[in-house]
Amino acid sequence: MNGHCLVVDDDAEIRANLTAYLEGFGWRVSAAADGRGMRQQLTGGQVDVIVLDLMLPGEDGLALLRWLSTQADSPPVLMLTARGDTMSRVVGLELGADDYLAKPFEPRELVARLQALVRRSNKGSGPQDDTRLLRFGRWRFDRMTRQLINADDVGIALSSAEFRLLAAFTQRPGRVLSRDQLIELTRAPGVDVNDRSIDLAVSRLRAKLGDTAREPSLIRTVRGEGYLFDAEVSPC
């Protein structure tokens, strides 16, 4: 059994075909036609990965990606885009999608990419050691539920990109990490991570930490070199 895949697509034929194909490779598959159905499926049980079409009625795939980025411990997302729809693909990755395929696609490639996403998610769902909670400054970082917890015990969900970035920083506090290093440390299968996407993820993470580029207290920019996580990190 590969895991539980949720297919979100408004085309009934595509949902049926993908369900049959994935089940043939040992996946448990659920399907939804829109955002409402997706939310219902997510509350109904554990989902390991989502296949999300961006062209949906009502809430489109980008709106659903924004919503997923606010949810703690959301599953990885592979988005389906129209071939040549570069802008939606870029925005989707910036919003936290983990991989993409352009339609039409080879179903066997979809299976391989989903397997890679689930393997990476399972590998990264917990820390490299047995420590689930890390503390730095006034924050706690829950690496199991992928959220920040402030001094008032309020959790703030992290997108997949933000989680990978913070995990890289907290594993290497006090070290200057170049953009190239951060690209390698935060790369997800099939995702085109570049300097701009790193800078955007840093900006979003700073906002959630209450940090600013002008007066950073945690994520400092080292001109011409990269970023430094300026905090003592300890297990809770």
C-alpha positions, 0 to 999 in steps of 0.5 A: 500500500502506497498511502492515501491520495486525495484527487481534487479535480472537477472533471469526473472522468479525470477523477475516475481514471486517476482513481482506477490507475492509482488503485492499480498501484496500491494506493487508497484513493479518495476524490473531490470535485471542489474545495468543499469536498476537499475539506470534507475528505481532509476531516474524514481521515489521514491523507498522505498526499493531494493531487490538486487541479488548479482550474476548479470552479468556485475556489480555484486551486491557488485559493485552496493552496493558500488555505492549506498553507494555514493548516497544521500538518497539511499533506504535500500537494502535487498540483496539476496545471495546463501546459504552458501555464507558467505563471500559475505554476510559479505562484502555486510553488510560492504558495507551498505546493510541493510538486507539479505536473502539466496536463496532459501527463504520463500517469506512471510519472504521476505515480513516481512523483507521488511516491517520492512526495510521500517518502520525503514527507514521511522522512521529514515529518519528524526530526532527525533525532527524537526531539519534536519541539525546539525552542528559540527566542520566544518561539517553539517549533513543533516539527511534527505538526509543522507549526510555530507556537508563540509565548501565548501557546497559539500555534501558527501553521507553516507552509511546506516551503516555510517548514523546510526553510525553518528546519534548515535554519534550526539545524544550523543556527549561527551559520551563514547559509548561502542561497545555493545551500538553502536551495539544496536543503529545502528542495522538494522532488520536482520543485524548481527552487531558485534564489527568488523562491528562497527570498520569498520563503524567507520573507513569509517566514520572517512575517510569521516570526514578527521579524523584518528585513530592516531590523531582523532579530532572528533571520539576518541577511548577510550581504553577498553571502546569504542568511544567518539564523541568529538564535540559540536552539534547544530542545523543549 
